[in-house]
Amino acid sequence: MYAIRSYYEYVYEFRDKLCGPYEKFICEQDHENFLRLLTETEDWLYEEGEDQAKQAYVDKLEELMKIGTPVKVRFQEAEERPKMFEELGQRLQHYAKIAADFRNKVSQSFCTYLW
């Protein structure tokens, strides 16, 4: 029963997101093909799929995930990218300060040594 529910959830959730937040992370042709596959999958669920073994659902879900997972990953990366750039900027500033402090110490030590 869990395999069937997971399968249903994936089909409906992904279709909604393809026409929403995921839309710009998939090319137009792949978008159309994937939507068509999701529709065919839903039709299969209500026709032949009702009496299938668990493995049939697992196999179908894996087929969909081969296409959907890269789209989902691109979306997640785009969502996380601004935060990562901010963290990178903070770290660069931190290391620049360390380098400046070190240069100042070396410079002061060198001047003290000369006097």
N, C-alpha and C positions, 0 to 999 in steps of 0.2 A: 504494500500500500504506500510506503514511503517513497518508493521509486516513481510511482504514478503521480503522487502529489508534487514531488520535486520537478518532474517533467512538466506538469501543468503550470506550476509557478514560473519555471524558466521561460516557457513559451509566452505567457501573458506579460510577465514583467519585462522581458527583453523587447517584445513588440512595442510596449508603451515607451520604453526608453529609446528605442530606435527612432521614434517620432518625436523625441524630446532631447534630453541631454547627450545621448550618444550619436545623434544625427551627424554632427560635424566631425566625427572621428571614424567615419567609414565613407568610402567613395560612393558616388551615386549608383553606379552599376551594382556594386556589392550590396548596397543598401536595398535596392529593389529585389535582388536575388535572395537576400536573406529574409526579407519580409515575405516573399513568395514561399520560401522553404518553411517559415514559421506557420503560414496559413495552411500549407499542405500537411504539416505536422499536426496542426489542430484538427484538420479534417480526418487524418489517420486516427487520432485519439478517439474521435466520436464514431468512427466506422470500424475499421479492423482492430484498432488498438485496445478496445474494451476487453477483449478476450486473450490478450497476449501475455506471455510469461514476463516476469520481472526483467530478465536479461534484454528483452526487446526494448523496453523503456530505457534501460541503461545504455544500450547501444545507440538509440536515437538521441538521447541526451548528450552523449559524447560527440556525436556528429554535429549537433548544434553548437556545442561548446568550442569545437575547433574553429568555428567562424566567430562566435560571440566573444570568447575570452580575449583575443587580441584587441577588439573594440573596447571592451571594458577596461583593459589595462591602459590603453591610450587615454581614455577618459580619466582614470585615476591618476595617471602621471600628470596630466594637464591640471588637475585639481590640486595636486601636491606641489607642483613646480614653483609657484610663487613663494610658498613657505620655505622650500629648499633654497631658493635664491636668497631669501632674507637671511636664513641661517648661514649661508656661505658668506654673504656680505659681513655679517657680524664676526664670523671667524677670521676673515681677512683683516678686518679692522683690529681685532685682538692681536693677531700676529704682526701686523704693521706696528702696533704700539710696542710689542716686545722687541722688535728689531730696532725701533727708534730708541728705546731705553738702553738697549745694548750698545748702540752706536754712541750714545751720550756717555755711558760708563767708560767705554774704551777711549773716547776723546778726552774725558776728564783724567783718566789714568795716564794717558800719554802726556797731557799737559803737566800733571803733577810730577811725572818722571823727568821731564825736561827742566823743571825748576829745581 
